Amino acid sequence: MGRDIEQRILKEIKDLPPFSAIANRALKLTKDPRSSAIDISRVISYDPAFTARVLRMANSAYYGFARKVTTVSEAIVILGYETLKSVVLALTLQNFYDKEVRGYGLERGDLWKHSVGCALASRLIAGQVKYPSIEEAFVAGLLHDVGKVILNQFVGEEISKIIELSGSEGLPFAEAEKRVLGFDHQDIGSKVAEKWNFNEKVVEAIRSHHKPDRAKKDPELTAIVHVADFICLSLGLGIGSDGMLYPLKKEALDLLKLDELEIDNLIFSAYNITEEIEKILA
């Protein structure tokens, strides 16, 4: 049964979520190695509301620039092309994430705030541990729970069984999902990310963020997302019905060479980020 459900979900999912034409084009450009900053700037400029959201994020205290960014072209110069791609990706996915995810006990906006928080925390951790691509960490953090949106949408009847099993046996949702469906939100999220043409390291981080010891291609990236997820849940960002059932894995901390004091400092820094999230997403 699990395999049939999984194949049905993947068959029904289109190549990209239902974005506006402008957002859809911008997202495709962020994943096209032949695209340039000028290409993205030109596309975004056709949508004043989307442009305003990009500039609001570029001007947030998180990025810490001394002067106000007033144009997308200026944002490209100040933020850099890779960071701009991350910002565009985040804003493009907002409508996809920004909905009630009832099966996981998440009100409208909760999962979106958690996902953006995890993206920003992943970027923060990546910088501290000197991971070579902080923007890749941002993307993996942003997408890590995409499978929850998908499962909530496509397996309504089974979700009630998962909730019951998780509650009666005190299981993390991922384990209850696995028992009922034969796969979990990590599995389906990674398949969706593959379908959306994200690279294999990001796909692996999505597939293994609750069990970072499973990562083989880039264990460091998966560990970063795992720790960022824990930090966001500790701060109350999108806890839902299962958030506190996922412990912080010691092997992830060992891999990143983070001790308890450094985790406390990261939580403090991430707390300051949460104040920015409301402004960014307004």
N, C-alpha and C positions, 0 to 999 in steps of 0.2 A: 504493500500500500504506500509506504513512504516514498519509494522511487517514483510511483505514478503521480503522487501529489507534487513532488519536486519537479518532474518534467512538465506537468500542467502549468505550474507557476512560471517556469522559465519560458514556456511557449507563449504565455499570455503577456509577458513583459516585453515591451518594445525596446528598441535599441537605446532609447533615452527616455527619461520621465517626461510627463506632459508639460514642458516649458513653453514660454512664449517663443515666437520665432526668433526674436533678438537674442534672448537668453540661450536658446538652443544653438544658434550660430556661434555665440561667444564661447559656449562650453566646448563645442567641437574644435574651435580654434585653439583652446588651451591645451588640447591633446594632439595637435598637429605640429610635428617638429619643424615643418616648413613655414609655419605662421610667424608673424612678427608682432611686436608691440603696436606698431602702427595699424596692423590689421584689426587687432582687438579694439583699439581705441576708436577706429572708424565705425565698427559694428555697434559698440556700446553707445556712441554718440547719437544714434538714431532713437534711443529710448531715454528721454529725460529722467524718468523715475528711476530707471536702473543706474543711470549715470550718478544721480544724487546719492543712491545707496552705496555705490563704489566709493564716492568721495567721502561719505560719512564714515565708512570703515577706515579709509586711508587717513582720515583726520583724527581717529580715535587715539586716546592716550596710550593704548597698547603699542602702537608703532612709534610713538614718542618723537614726532618731528617738531622742530621749533616753530616753523611757520605753516600757515594754513595752505592746504593743497586745494586749488580751485578748478583744475581741469584734469581730465583723464590723462592727457599727454604728460602733464606735470606729475601726476601720480605714478606713471610709468618710470619717469626719471628718478623720482624720490624713493619709491618702493622697490624698484627693480622689476624686471619682467616676470621672474618666477613668483615673486610675492603677489604681483598683480593677478597672475593666473589663479593663485590660491584664493584671493579675494573674490574673483569672478565665479569660481567654482562654488564657494560658500553661498554667495548671494543667489546663484542660479538654482541651487538645491533647496532654497528656503521654503518655497511653496510645497515641495515634495515632502519635506520633513514636518512642516508646521501644521500638524493636524493631531487630533486626538488619537492616541494609540491605546484603545480601551483594554485590549488583551494584556497589556503590560502595566496597567494602572497609571497611565500617563495622560494628563490633561493636554489640551491643545497648547502647543508651544514648548512643552516640557522636553520632549525628545530633541527638538531643534536647539534649545538652549544647551542641553547636555552635549549635543554633537559639536556645536561651535565651541563650547567650553573645552571639550576634549581636544579639539583641533588646536586651540590656542595653548592649552597645557602641553600638548605633544610638541609643539614648536618651542615652547619654553624649555622643556626637558632636553630636547634635541640640541638646543644651544648650549645647555650646561654640560652635557656629556660629549660635546663636540661631534655629534653625528654629522656626516658629510652633507646631508640634504635636509635642512630644517623645513623646507616647503613640502617635501615628500612626507615628512612626519605630520605636518598640518593636514594634508590630504587624507592620510591613513586614519588620523584621529577623527576627522570630519565624517568619514564613511563607515566607521567601525560598526555602528549599529543599524546600518541601512536595512539589514535583514529583518529587523523588528517591524518596520513599516510594511515590508512585503508580506510577512507572515500574518500580520494583523489584517491585511487586506484580503488575502486569498484563502486563509484556512480558519474562517470564523467558527465553524462547528468544533474543530479540533482544539481551538484555543481554550474553550471552556474545560475540556478534559485536561489540558496542560495546567491550567490554573488549579484545578482540583487536585491533581497529582502533586504539584509543587507545594500546595498548602498542607495536604494531608501527610506528606513525608518530609517536609522541610527541604525540598530539593531546589537548587538553583534552576531558574527557568530553562537554561540551556540543556541541563540534564533531563528535565521533564519533557522538553521539546523532543529530545533525541528518543526518549522512550515511546512517546506517542506517535511521532511522525517518522522517525528513522533518521532525522537530520535536525539541526538546530538553526537559530538565527545567524550564527557565524557561518555555517555552511552555505545557506541560501544567500547571505549577503556577499560572500566571496564569489559565488556564481554570477550574481548580478553585476558585481564590479568587473568580472571578466567580460561579461556581455557588453559593458560600457567601455571596454578597452583600457582599463587601468592596468598598470604594470604588475608583474607577478609578485613583487615585494609588498605592494599595497594590498593585493589580493590575499597574500599569506597573513598579513597583519590583521585583516578582517576575520579570516578563518580561525585564527588562533589567539585572539586578544584575551580570552578568558583562560587559556592554557598556553602560555608563551613558550613552555618547554617543547611544544610540538613544532615550533618554527625551525626551518632548516635553511631557507634561502637567505633570510636576513633576520636572525634572532634579535638583533639590537633594535630594529624598527618595531617589531612586535612587542618587545619589552617596553619600549617607550609608550606605545599606545595603551598597554596594560596598566602601567603606572599612572598615566594621564587619566584613564577611565576611573581608576580607584580614587584619585585626587578629586575629580569632579563629583563622584558619588559621596565622598567624605564631606564635600561642601554643600551637599543637598541639591545638586543640579541634576534633575531628572532621575531621581531614585526609583520611582515607580514601585511596583510590587515585588521586584526581584533584586533591586540594586544592592542591598546590603547583604545579599547571600553570596557575593563573589569576593573571596579574600584576596589580599595582596600577596602575590607569590614571591617567596624569598629568592628564587632563582632569577627572577627578573631584576631585582635589586642588585644581586651579586653580579649579574652580567653588565649592568650599567654602572657598577661600582658606586652605588648610592647608599649612604648610611641613614639612620633614623633622623639625625639632625638635618641632613640635606633634604629628606622628604618633608620634614616640618617646614623648612624654609620654602620649599617648592609649593606646599599647600598655602603658606602665607602669600606668596607671590601670585598664586592662582586665585586666591580670594580677591585680590585687587583686580584681577582680570574679570571676575564675575560682575563687578560693578560696571565695567565697560560693555559687557555683552548687551545689557538693556539698551544702552545708547546706540550700539552698532545695529541692533535689530529693530530699532524704533520705526 
